[in-house]
Amino acid sequence: MTRGRLADLAPVVAVFVIVIVAWEVVLGALGVQQFLLPRPSVIAASLVNEWGTLVEGLQYTTIEAIGGLAIGSVIAIAVAFATARWVLARETLVPVAIAASSMPIIAFAPITNNWFGTESPVSRMTIVAVMVFFPILVNTVRGLTTVDRGALELMDSYAASEWQILRQIRVPNALPYILTAFKVATTLSVIGAVIGEYFGGPRQALGIYITGEATLFRFANAWAAIVLACALGIVLYLIVAGIERLVLPWHASGGRGEGGGR
């Protein structure tokens, strides 16, 4: 890691440490009860004591999150390419995508459990796929269609085919948008998996563990599972950010994508 990279991380680490220390000190000074908000030291102790159970749940939830992310992203990118290419596909598929993005996930979870069974990870993968579908679709379409007209005219002057334009102009232009969408989708995938587990699943799943421990008033254990779920989302985000640095080293993170534009 370069010295410049360490300098960039220093403020983030400093803020994190300050928040944790303030959390610990303020709760202790005010005498806040654990059922309202446990202190970080108590949560850390629960992480150690429940590590075996929590890791098993983390593995299960990770499979659901990554599986749903893979399913949703493949479908979203396929629909995006069709939408960007054909007007008929745009008119028929985009309204369906908007409707899917508007669906309340809490209401959809019991339906997927009825379809696939509460013990099947496919139930939670379906929820995750629905959650990540729209942001990936929107960003991919934007990347494929927001192309420099001068580049398109140059390709037309060389009598380039639609396939050549897609491969040499549209796809490279869309990559920053797609990777930005994946950054959003990774965190959504963890949220979708955990929310889906609230409505059923194996006992070891993080969502089931959180609700069970909270019901038994073991809130420190529930918070320990929440911390692991947050860590999973951060790790998945960092993996995508690392891929972005390898594939597009010239692309400044956050420079493009939904909300960024050109």
ABEGO torsion letter per residue (X at the ends): XBAAAAAAAAAAAAAAAAAAAAAAAAAAAAGBBAAABBBAAAAAAAAAAAAAAAAAAAAAAAAAAAAAAAAAAAAAAAAAAAAAABAAAAAAAAAAAAAAAABBAAAAAAAAAAAAEAABAAAAAAAAAAAAAAAAAAAAAAAAABBBAAAAAAAAAAGBBAAAAAAAAAAAAAAAAAAAAAAAAAAAAAAAAAAAAAAEEBAABAAAAAAAAAAAGBAAAAAAAAAAAAAAAAAAAAAAAAAAAAABAABBBGABEBGAEX
